[in-house]
Amino acid sequence: MASTKHTRAAQRTNFPSVGNLQPIISRIFASAQAINEERQIPQPIIDSMASQGLFRLLVPESVGGVEADFLEYLAIVQAIAKADGSTAWCFNQNNVLGTMASLMPESLAKEIWANPHAILSNGPPQNATVTPIEGGYSLTGRWNFSSGSRHATWVMAVGRISDTETLTMLIPRQEVEFIDVWQVNGLRGTGSFSFEAKNLFIPVGRSFVEATIPRESGPLYLIARSLLFAAGFASVALGVARAGLDIAIDVSLKKTPQEQALLKEQTSTQREIGQAEALWGSANAFLLEKAARLWKGACNNHVLTLEDRIQLRLASTHAIRQAAEVVDIAYSICGATSIFEANPIQRKFQDAHAITQQIQGRWEHYETAGQFFLGLDPQSRFF
Protein backbone atom coordinates (compact mmCIF):
# COMPACT_ATOMS: atom_id res chain seq x y z
CA MET A 1 0.00 0.00 0.00
CA ALA A 2 1.13 3.54 -0.70
CA SER A 3 0.72 4.57 2.94
CA THR A 4 2.98 1.70 4.07
CA LYS A 5 5.62 2.74 1.58
CA HIS A 6 5.28 6.32 2.79
CA THR A 7 5.74 5.22 6.41
CA ARG A 8 8.84 3.21 5.56
CA ALA A 9 10.35 6.25 3.82
CA ALA A 10 9.71 8.43 6.85
CA GLN A 11 11.32 5.91 9.20
CA ARG A 12 14.58 5.40 7.31
CA THR A 13 17.55 6.32 9.48
CA ASN A 14 18.97 8.59 6.76
CA PHE A 15 15.68 10.42 6.20
CA PRO A 16 16.28 14.18 6.46
CA SER A 17 14.51 15.88 9.36
CA VAL A 18 14.70 19.27 11.01
CA GLY A 19 16.69 17.79 13.88
CA ASN A 20 19.49 16.25 11.84
CA LEU A 21 19.66 19.18 9.42
CA GLN A 22 20.77 21.73 12.01
CA PRO A 23 24.39 21.85 10.75
CA ILE A 24 23.39 22.84 7.20
CA ILE A 25 20.68 25.19 8.51
CA SER A 26 23.32 26.90 10.67
CA ARG A 27 25.54 27.32 7.61
CA ILE A 28 22.66 28.85 5.67
CA PHE A 29 21.97 31.27 8.54
CA ALA A 30 25.62 32.30 8.69
CA SER A 31 25.61 32.92 4.92
CA ALA A 32 22.31 34.83 4.79
CA GLN A 33 23.87 38.24 4.24
CA ALA A 34 26.15 36.94 1.49
CA ILE A 35 23.22 35.15 -0.15
CA ASN A 36 21.32 38.42 -0.26
CA GLU A 37 24.23 40.52 -1.47
CA GLU A 38 25.46 38.08 -4.12
CA ARG A 39 21.93 37.05 -5.19
CA GLN A 40 22.75 33.38 -5.07
CA ILE A 41 23.25 30.53 -2.62
CA PRO A 42 26.95 29.68 -2.23
CA GLN A 43 27.86 26.61 -4.26
CA PRO A 44 29.41 24.79 -1.27
CA ILE A 45 26.05 25.02 0.51
CA ILE A 46 24.22 23.79 -2.60
CA ASP A 47 26.67 20.89 -2.90
CA SER A 48 26.18 19.97 0.74
CA MET A 49 22.39 20.11 0.43
CA ALA A 50 22.48 18.00 -2.72
CA SER A 51 24.80 15.46 -1.09
CA GLN A 52 22.22 15.04 1.68
CA GLY A 53 19.46 14.44 -0.86
CA LEU A 54 17.73 17.71 -0.05
CA PHE A 55 16.85 18.50 -3.66
CA ARG A 56 15.17 15.15 -4.28
CA LEU A 57 12.85 14.94 -1.29
CA LEU A 58 9.75 14.83 -3.50
CA VAL A 59 11.29 12.71 -6.27
CA PRO A 60 9.92 9.12 -6.46
CA GLU A 61 11.93 6.39 -4.81
CA SER A 62 11.82 4.45 -8.09
CA VAL A 63 14.26 6.92 -9.70
CA GLY A 64 16.44 7.57 -6.67
CA GLY A 65 14.36 10.07 -4.74
CA VAL A 66 13.30 10.23 -1.09
CA GLU A 67 9.51 10.45 -1.61
CA ALA A 68 9.23 12.30 1.68
CA ASP A 69 6.46 12.66 4.21
CA PHE A 70 4.58 15.81 3.18
CA LEU A 71 4.28 17.23 6.70
CA GLU A 72 7.93 16.59 7.52
CA TYR A 73 8.84 18.25 4.24
CA LEU A 74 6.90 21.41 5.18
CA ALA A 75 8.65 21.48 8.55
CA ILE A 76 12.03 21.41 6.78
CA VAL A 77 10.97 24.24 4.47
CA GLN A 78 9.97 26.40 7.42
CA ALA A 79 13.17 25.65 9.34
CA ILE A 80 15.32 26.65 6.37
CA ALA A 81 13.21 29.80 5.87
CA LYS A 82 13.96 30.89 9.43
CA ALA A 83 17.62 30.86 8.43
CA ASP A 84 17.16 32.46 5.01
CA GLY A 85 14.04 33.07 2.93
CA SER A 86 15.73 32.90 -0.47
CA THR A 87 17.30 29.52 0.23
CA ALA A 88 13.99 28.13 1.42
CA TRP A 89 12.23 29.54 -1.64
CA CYS A 90 14.66 27.78 -3.99
CA PHE A 91 14.54 24.65 -1.85
CA ASN A 92 10.76 24.45 -2.25
CA GLN A 93 10.71 25.46 -5.91
CA ASN A 94 13.39 22.98 -6.93
CA ASN A 95 11.88 20.16 -4.86
CA VAL A 96 8.32 20.57 -6.11
CA LEU A 97 9.63 20.39 -9.67
CA GLY A 98 10.98 16.98 -8.68
CA THR A 99 7.44 15.63 -8.64
CA MET A 100 7.53 15.97 -12.42
CA ALA A 101 9.45 12.71 -12.38
CA SER A 102 6.09 10.99 -11.90
CA LEU A 103 4.62 12.67 -14.99
CA MET A 104 7.43 12.21 -17.52
CA PRO A 105 8.68 9.03 -19.21
CA GLU A 106 10.59 6.89 -16.72
CA SER A 107 13.62 6.81 -19.03
CA LEU A 108 13.91 10.59 -18.90
CA ALA A 109 13.41 10.67 -15.13
CA LYS A 110 16.20 8.12 -14.70
CA GLU A 111 18.51 10.14 -16.97
CA ILE A 112 17.99 13.31 -14.95
CA TRP A 113 18.16 11.89 -11.43
CA ALA A 114 21.02 9.51 -12.15
CA ASN A 115 23.12 12.49 -11.08
CA PRO A 116 22.84 12.86 -7.27
CA HIS A 117 23.23 16.62 -7.67
CA ALA A 118 20.45 17.06 -10.23
CA ILE A 119 18.40 20.22 -9.61
CA LEU A 120 15.58 21.56 -11.79
CA SER A 121 14.63 25.15 -12.42
CA ASN A 122 11.84 26.51 -14.60
CA GLY A 123 9.88 29.63 -15.40
CA PRO A 124 6.68 30.69 -17.14
CA PRO A 125 7.15 31.45 -20.84
CA GLN A 126 7.15 35.02 -22.06
CA ASN A 127 7.06 33.57 -25.55
CA ALA A 128 7.92 30.16 -26.94
CA THR A 129 7.94 28.63 -30.37
CA VAL A 130 8.25 24.85 -30.67
CA THR A 131 8.79 23.50 -34.19
CA PRO A 132 8.87 19.72 -34.89
CA ILE A 133 11.99 18.65 -36.76
CA GLU A 134 13.66 15.32 -37.42
CA GLY A 135 14.55 13.64 -34.13
CA GLY A 136 12.92 16.24 -31.91
CA TYR A 137 12.03 19.92 -31.83
CA SER A 138 13.55 23.32 -32.50
CA LEU A 139 12.93 25.66 -29.57
CA THR A 140 13.03 29.45 -29.49
CA GLY A 141 11.73 31.59 -26.66
CA ARG A 142 12.18 33.21 -23.29
CA TRP A 143 11.14 32.06 -19.83
CA ASN A 144 11.13 34.25 -16.70
CA PHE A 145 11.35 33.96 -12.90
CA SER A 146 13.57 30.88 -12.96
CA SER A 147 14.25 30.57 -9.22
CA GLY A 148 17.48 28.79 -8.40
CA SER A 149 18.73 29.23 -11.95
CA ARG A 150 22.30 29.85 -10.82
CA HIS A 151 22.65 26.45 -9.17
CA ALA A 152 20.26 24.34 -11.29
CA THR A 153 21.65 21.61 -13.52
CA TRP A 154 18.56 21.40 -15.77
CA VAL A 155 15.98 23.94 -16.86
CA MET A 156 12.41 23.06 -17.70
CA ALA A 157 10.79 24.94 -20.58
CA VAL A 158 7.21 24.65 -21.75
CA GLY A 159 5.73 25.60 -25.10
CA ARG A 160 2.60 24.83 -27.06
CA ILE A 161 2.77 22.39 -29.95
CA SER A 162 -0.94 22.72 -30.73
CA ASP A 163 -4.01 24.51 -29.45
CA THR A 164 -4.60 21.70 -27.00
CA GLU A 165 -1.16 20.29 -26.19
CA THR A 166 1.77 21.75 -24.26
CA LEU A 167 5.23 20.24 -24.53
CA THR A 168 7.58 20.17 -21.57
CA MET A 169 11.28 20.08 -22.41
CA LEU A 170 14.26 19.34 -20.15
CA ILE A 171 17.44 21.17 -21.12
CA PRO A 172 20.94 21.06 -19.60
CA ARG A 173 21.46 24.53 -18.10
CA GLN A 174 24.58 25.24 -20.17
CA GLU A 175 22.53 25.03 -23.37
CA VAL A 176 20.41 28.10 -22.60
CA GLU A 177 21.40 31.72 -22.08
CA PHE A 178 20.56 33.23 -18.70
CA ILE A 179 19.51 36.87 -18.59
CA ASP A 180 20.15 38.81 -15.37
CA VAL A 181 16.91 40.67 -14.74
CA TRP A 182 16.87 40.01 -10.99
CA GLN A 183 17.30 43.57 -9.70
CA VAL A 184 14.98 43.25 -6.70
CA ASN A 185 14.88 43.89 -2.95
CA GLY A 186 13.00 40.82 -1.72
CA LEU A 187 14.13 37.20 -2.20
CA ARG A 188 17.28 38.49 -3.87
CA GLY A 189 19.17 35.29 -3.17
CA THR A 190 16.87 33.21 -5.36
CA GLY A 191 18.67 34.49 -8.45
CA SER A 192 15.42 34.17 -10.41
CA PHE A 193 16.93 35.01 -13.79
CA SER A 194 15.24 34.64 -17.16
CA PHE A 195 16.59 32.22 -19.76
CA GLU A 196 16.46 32.18 -23.53
CA ALA A 197 16.87 29.65 -26.32
CA LYS A 198 17.23 30.29 -30.04
CA ASN A 199 16.74 27.49 -32.54
CA LEU A 200 17.83 25.04 -29.84
CA PHE A 201 17.52 21.36 -30.74
CA ILE A 202 15.57 19.34 -28.17
CA PRO A 203 15.85 15.57 -28.63
CA VAL A 204 12.50 13.85 -28.59
CA GLY A 205 13.63 11.82 -25.57
CA ARG A 206 13.97 14.98 -23.48
CA SER A 207 10.48 16.22 -24.21
CA PHE A 208 7.05 15.03 -23.17
CA VAL A 209 3.42 15.95 -22.87
CA GLU A 210 2.69 15.89 -19.16
CA ALA A 211 0.77 12.77 -18.14
CA THR A 212 -2.72 13.27 -16.77
CA ILE A 213 -2.27 10.34 -14.36
CA PRO A 214 1.01 9.99 -12.42
CA ARG A 215 3.10 6.94 -13.15
CA GLU A 216 3.80 6.63 -9.42
CA SER A 217 1.25 5.42 -6.87
CA GLY A 218 2.63 7.20 -3.80
CA PRO A 219 0.38 9.68 -1.95
CA LEU A 220 2.63 12.63 -2.79
CA TYR A 221 1.71 12.35 -6.45
CA LEU A 222 -1.98 12.80 -5.78
CA ILE A 223 -1.33 16.39 -4.69
CA ALA A 224 -1.45 18.97 -7.46
CA ARG A 225 1.79 20.88 -7.99
CA SER A 226 -0.07 24.13 -7.39
CA LEU A 227 -0.93 22.95 -3.86
CA LEU A 228 2.59 21.70 -3.21
CA PHE A 229 3.90 25.10 -4.24
CA ALA A 230 1.23 26.84 -2.17
CA ALA A 231 1.85 24.96 1.08
CA GLY A 232 5.60 25.10 0.55
CA PHE A 233 5.74 28.83 -0.08
CA ALA A 234 3.36 29.40 2.82
CA SER A 235 5.90 27.56 4.96
CA VAL A 236 8.62 29.83 3.59
CA ALA A 237 6.55 32.88 4.54
CA LEU A 238 5.90 31.54 8.04
CA GLY A 239 9.59 30.79 8.55
CA VAL A 240 10.55 34.30 7.47
CA ALA A 241 7.89 35.76 9.76
CA ARG A 242 9.01 33.64 12.72
CA ALA A 243 12.57 34.87 12.26
CA GLY A 244 11.36 38.47 11.97
CA LEU A 245 9.28 38.19 15.13
CA ASP A 246 12.19 36.64 17.01
CA ILE A 247 14.35 39.58 15.94
CA ALA A 248 11.75 42.01 17.28
CA ILE A 249 11.58 40.15 20.59
CA ASP A 250 15.36 40.22 20.91
CA VAL A 251 15.43 43.95 20.13
CA SER A 252 12.68 44.58 22.69
CA LEU A 253 14.74 42.92 25.40
CA LYS A 254 17.74 45.15 24.73
CA LYS A 255 16.72 48.45 23.12
CA THR A 256 15.90 51.65 24.97
CA PRO A 257 14.44 54.35 22.70
CA GLN A 258 15.50 57.92 23.42
CA GLU A 259 14.35 59.05 26.88
CA GLN A 260 12.11 56.01 27.31
CA ALA A 261 12.07 52.70 29.12
CA LEU A 262 13.21 49.44 27.56
CA LEU A 263 10.92 48.43 24.71
CA LYS A 264 9.86 45.30 26.59
CA GLU A 265 8.49 47.44 29.42
CA GLN A 266 6.22 49.49 27.14
CA THR A 267 2.60 48.41 26.92
CA SER A 268 2.50 49.13 23.18
CA THR A 269 5.37 46.69 22.59
CA GLN A 270 3.76 44.07 24.81
CA ARG A 271 0.47 44.40 22.94
CA GLU A 272 2.14 44.22 19.51
CA ILE A 273 4.22 41.17 20.42
CA GLY A 274 1.11 39.44 21.71
CA GLN A 275 -0.83 40.30 18.58
CA ALA A 276 2.00 39.12 16.31
CA GLU A 277 2.32 35.82 18.19
CA ALA A 278 -1.43 35.27 17.82
CA LEU A 279 -1.33 36.01 14.09
CA TRP A 280 1.65 33.75 13.49
CA GLY A 281 0.42 30.91 15.67
CA SER A 282 -3.08 30.85 14.20
CA ALA A 283 -1.84 30.98 10.60
CA ASN A 284 0.70 28.25 11.25
CA ALA A 285 -1.85 26.03 13.02
CA PHE A 286 -4.40 26.55 10.23
CA LEU A 287 -1.87 25.54 7.58
CA LEU A 288 -0.68 22.47 9.50
CA GLU A 289 -4.22 21.34 10.25
CA LYS A 290 -5.32 21.49 6.61
CA ALA A 291 -2.07 19.99 5.32
CA ALA A 292 -2.40 17.12 7.80
CA ARG A 293 -6.01 16.48 6.82
CA LEU A 294 -5.20 16.37 3.12
CA TRP A 295 -2.14 14.18 3.72
CA LYS A 296 -4.16 11.75 5.84
CA GLY A 297 -6.65 11.35 3.01
CA ALA A 298 -3.86 10.81 0.50
CA CYS A 299 -2.12 8.18 2.64
CA ASN A 300 -5.13 6.30 4.04
CA ASN A 301 -7.73 6.53 1.30
CA HIS A 302 -5.69 7.62 -1.69
CA VAL A 303 -8.33 10.31 -2.16
CA LEU A 304 -8.14 14.09 -2.02
CA THR A 305 -11.57 15.63 -1.58
CA LEU A 306 -12.45 18.98 -3.12
CA GLU A 307 -13.03 20.40 0.36
CA ASP A 308 -9.59 19.31 1.58
CA ARG A 309 -7.94 20.83 -1.48
CA ILE A 310 -9.82 24.11 -1.12
CA GLN A 311 -9.02 24.27 2.59
CA LEU A 312 -5.29 23.83 1.96
CA ARG A 313 -5.48 26.43 -0.80
CA LEU A 314 -7.11 28.86 1.64
CA ALA A 315 -4.76 28.07 4.53
CA SER A 316 -1.71 28.53 2.31
CA THR A 317 -2.72 31.92 0.97
CA HIS A 318 -3.83 33.05 4.42
CA ALA A 319 -0.49 32.04 5.92
CA ILE A 320 1.36 34.09 3.30
CA ARG A 321 -0.77 37.18 3.94
CA GLN A 322 -0.65 36.84 7.72
CA ALA A 323 3.10 36.27 7.70
CA ALA A 324 3.56 39.66 6.04
CA GLU A 325 1.43 41.27 8.75
CA VAL A 326 3.57 39.67 11.44
CA VAL A 327 6.73 41.01 9.81
CA ASP A 328 5.15 44.46 9.52
CA ILE A 329 4.59 44.47 13.28
CA ALA A 330 8.14 43.27 13.93
CA TYR A 331 9.52 45.91 11.55
CA SER A 332 7.63 48.64 13.39
CA ILE A 333 8.82 47.46 16.80
CA CYS A 334 12.46 47.55 15.70
CA GLY A 335 12.18 51.28 15.07
CA ALA A 336 14.11 53.69 12.86
CA THR A 337 17.09 51.37 12.35
CA SER A 338 14.78 48.94 10.51
CA ILE A 339 15.34 50.92 7.31
CA PHE A 340 19.04 50.05 7.02
CA GLU A 341 20.10 47.16 4.81
CA ALA A 342 22.47 45.90 7.49
CA ASN A 343 19.56 45.35 9.87
CA PRO A 344 18.31 41.73 9.47
CA ILE A 345 14.68 42.83 9.94
CA GLN A 346 14.96 44.78 6.68
CA ARG A 347 15.61 41.57 4.75
CA LYS A 348 12.72 39.78 6.48
CA PHE A 349 10.45 42.70 5.60
CA GLN A 350 11.48 42.65 1.94
CA ASP A 351 11.27 38.85 1.65
CA ALA A 352 7.84 38.62 3.28
CA HIS A 353 6.37 41.19 0.94
CA ALA A 354 8.00 39.64 -2.12
CA ILE A 355 6.23 36.38 -1.26
CA THR A 356 2.84 38.10 -1.13
CA GLN A 357 3.36 39.24 -4.73
CA GLN A 358 3.92 35.71 -6.01
CA ILE A 359 0.99 33.86 -7.54
CA GLN A 360 0.39 31.71 -4.44
CA GLY A 361 -0.24 34.79 -2.30
CA ARG A 362 -2.86 36.43 -4.51
CA TRP A 363 -6.01 37.76 -2.89
CA GLU A 364 -8.07 35.94 -5.54
CA HIS A 365 -7.51 32.65 -3.74
CA TYR A 366 -9.79 33.88 -0.98
CA GLU A 367 -12.46 34.28 -3.66
CA THR A 368 -11.92 30.69 -4.79
CA ALA A 369 -12.50 29.46 -1.24
CA GLY A 370 -15.51 31.74 -0.82
CA GLN A 371 -17.08 30.36 -3.98
CA PHE A 372 -16.75 26.83 -2.63
CA PHE A 373 -18.23 27.69 0.77
CA LEU A 374 -21.15 29.44 -0.96
CA GLY A 375 -21.95 26.35 -3.01
CA LEU A 376 -20.55 27.72 -6.25
CA ASP A 377 -18.04 26.12 -8.59
CA PRO A 378 -14.56 27.44 -7.67
CA GLN A 379 -13.20 29.48 -10.58
CA SER A 380 -9.52 28.65 -10.30
CA ARG A 381 -6.96 26.09 -11.42
CA PHE A 382 -4.74 26.43 -8.32
CA PHE A 383 -6.05 23.56 -6.22
N, C-alpha and C positions, 0 to 999 in steps of 0.2 A: 504493500500500500504506500501511496505517496507520503502520508503522514509519518509512517514508520521510517521511511528513507530520510525524511526531513529531521526526525528526532535523532537518528544516527549521526547525521551531519553535524547537528548542534552539539553532540556529546563527544566528538572527536577531540583528542587531547591537543591537537594542533589548531583547533578552531579559533580564529581570532575573536577576542572579546575585549571589552573596555579595560578590564583588569590587566590583561597581559599585553596591552598595547600602550601602556603608560610611557615606556621609553621613547617610542616614536612620536607620541603625542607631545612629550616634553621637548623633543627636538623641533617639532613644528612650532610650538609656542616660542621657543628661543629664536626661531628664524622669522617670526611674523613680520617684523619691521622690514627685513630684507625682502621678503616675499612681496610686500606692498610696494616697496621702492623699485624693485627690479621687475615687477609685474610677471613674475613666474615663481614656481616652486623650485627650490634648488634641486639639481639633478641627483645629488647623493640621497636626498630625502625620498625622491621618487623611486630611486633604485631600491632603497630599503623597504619602502611600502610594497613595491612589486615583488620583492624577494619573499615577503611575508604573505603573498597572495591577496593583498588588499585591493587590487584592481580586478579581481575575478570572483568577488564574493557572490555575485548574482549570476555567474556563468554556470551552466549545467555541469554536474559531475562527469557526465559522459564525455565531455571534451576537455576535462582537466580543471573544471571550476570547483568552487566551494559549495554552491547552491545553499546559501546561508539561510538561517532563521530570519524572517522579515523583521521581527521586533528587535532582535539582537543587532541586526544591521542598522536600524534607525538609531539605536543607542550609540553605536560607533560613530555614525554621522554627527550626532549631537556633541559627542565628546571631542571630536576633531574640530568642530566649529567653535567650541569654547577656546581652543588654542588659536585657530585662525579660520576666518570665514571663507577666504578664497580657496584654501586647501580643501575644506569640507565641500565646497561647491563643486570643485573638480572631481573630488572623490565620488560624490553622488552621481554627477553627470556621467563620468566614465564608467562607473559600475552599472548604472541602469542600462547603458548601451550594451553592456554584456549580455543582457537578456535576449538580445537579437540573435544570439547563438541558437536559440530554440526556434527561430523563425526563418533561418537561412538553411541552405543545403548543409548536411552534416560534413561533407568534404571541405567546404569552405570554412566552417567553424573550426574544424580540426587544423586546417592550415594556419588560421589566425592565432589560435590559442596554443599551438605547439610551442610558441615562444613564451616562456614564463613571464616575460616583461611586456606582453602585448597590452596596449592601451588604446581604446577607441576615442575618437573625437568626431563631432559632427557639427552641423549648422543648417538652419533653414535656407533654402535657395533664394537668392535675389533674382537670378535667372539661370536657366539650365536648358541646354539643348542636347538631346541624346539621339544619335543617329546610328542605326544598325549598319554594321559593316562585317566583312568576312571575319569570323572568329570572335566577334564581340561587338563593341560599340565605340563610337567616337564621342567624347564628352567635352563640351565647352560650357563654362558657366562660372558663377560666383556664389559662394555660400558664406553666411555671416554668423557671428556669435559662436565661434567654435571654441568652447571652453576647454582648457587643457591642451590647446593646440601645440604648445611649445614642448610638451613632454609626450604627446601621443605618438604611437608608432604607426597607426592607421587612421585615415579619415574616412568618414562615411558620407557619401553624397547621394542625394536623391534627385530624380528628374523624371518627367513624364515621357512615356513611350507611346501613349495613346490617350484618348479622352478618359479612359477608365482605368488605365494601369500606370502605376508608378514603379520605376526601377530603382533599387537600392544598389549602390556600387561601393565596394571596399577598395581603397587605394593606399598603397604605401605612402607615408607622409612626405617622403622626399620627391614624390612625383608631382606634387602640386606646389603652387606658389602661395606662400602666406603673405597677407597684407596687414601691416600694423595699423589698425584703426582704433586700438584700445587705449584711447586717451580719456580716461574716466577717473572718478574719485572713489567709487565704491566697487568692491570685489576686483580691485586692480590686479591682484595676484593670479586671477584666473587666466590672464593672457588670452582673452577670447577674441583672437584675431579672425579675420576673414581668410578664405582661401579661394584660389582660382585655378581653373584648368582650361587649356586651349587645345582643341583637337587631340585630346589625350585618349590613347587606346586603352579600353577596359576589356580584358579577356572575359569571355562569357562565363567562365568559372568563378569570377569574382563579382558577379552581378546576380541579382535575384529579385523576383517579385515577392514581397513579404507574404509568408503563409498566413492564412486566416485562422488556422488551428495550429498551436505549437506542436513541434515534434516531441517535446518533452512532457512528461506527465506530472512533474513536480508541482506543488501548490504555488510556488513563486510565479509560474508561467501562466497562471490563471489571471493574474493581476495586470491590468492594462498599464502600459508604460507611462501614460499620463498620470496615473495614480501613484506609481512608483516615484516618478519625478516629484509629484506634489508632496507626498509624505516625506520624501528625502529632503527637499528644499525647505519644507516647514521645519524639519529637524535642524537644518543649517541655521535658519532664522532664530529658532529657540536657543541654540547653542551660542550664537552671537549675542542674543539678548541676555542670556545668563551671565556671560562674561562681562557685558556692559554693566549689569546690575551689581555684580560683585565688585567692579571697579568703583562704582558710586558708593557702595557700602564702605569700602576701604578708605576712600577719600573722606567720607563722613566721620570716620573714627579719628582722623588725623588733622583735618583742615579746620582752621579758624578764620572765617572771613574778617575783613577789617572791622575792628571795634565791636566784634560780636563773640558769642560763645562758640564752642566747637559745633560743627554742623550736626553731630549726632544728638546734641542737647536741644536743638531747635524743633519745635513742634511741627513746623512745615516739612522739615526733612523726615521726621518720624512718619508723618502722614504719607508722604510721597513714597518712601521705602515700603511701607505697608501696602499701599495701592499697587506699586509695581510688582511686589511679590504675589499679590492676589491675581493680577493680570497674567503674570508668567505661569504661575502654578495652575490656574484654570485652563489656560490654553494648552499647556503641556499635557495635563490630565485628559482633556477632551481629545487631543490627537492620539494619545496612547490607548485610550478606551476604544476609539473607533478603529484604529489599526489592529488592535487585539481581536476585536469582534470579526473583522474581515478575515484576518489570518486564521482564526479558529474555523470559520466556515470553509476556507480554502483547504485546510489540513484535514478536517474531520469529514466534511461532506463533499469536498471538491466542487463547491458551489459558492459563487459570489452573488448575493442578492442585489437587486437594484438599490434597495434601501441602504445596505452596507456600503455600497460604492458611493452613493450620494453623501452619506454621512462622513466618509473619509475625505471626500472632495471638500466638504464644508469645513471639517476640522482642520484640514491642511491650509486652506486659504485663511481661515480665522487665525491660526497660529502665526502665519506670516504677518498679518496685519497687527495682531496684538504684540508680537515681538518688537515691531517698530515703535509702538507706543511705549513699551517698557524702556527701550533705549532712549527715547525722547525724554522720559522722566530722569533716567540716569544722567543723560547729557546736561540737563538743566541743573541737577544737584551739583555736578562737578564745577559749575560756575564758569567764569570768564576764560579760564585756561583751557576749557573744552575746545576752543576754536583753533588751537595750535596743532599742527600735524604731528608733532612729537608726543602729544597726549594720546594714549591708547583709546580713550573714549571717542576721539574723533574718528578713528578707523571703524569702531563698532557702529557709530552713527551712520557713516557713509555706507557701510556694508548692509546694514539693516534696511536702509531705504532703497538701495540698489535691488535688494531681493523683492521688495514690494512692487517694483516696476517690471519684474519678469512675469511671464504669462501665468505662472501658477499663483501669483498673488493678486490677480485682477479682481476688482469688485464684482464683475459679472458672475463669478462663481457663486456668490451669495444668491443671485437671481436664479441660477440653476437649481440650487437647493430649495429656494422658495417655491419654484414651480412644482417640484416634486411634492412638497408638503401641502400644497394647495390642490393636489390631484391632477395637475397638468403634466403634459409630457415635457421633461427637461430638454431645453433647447441648447445642447452643448455636446461636444465630442470629448470632453476632458474627464471622463469617468468610466 
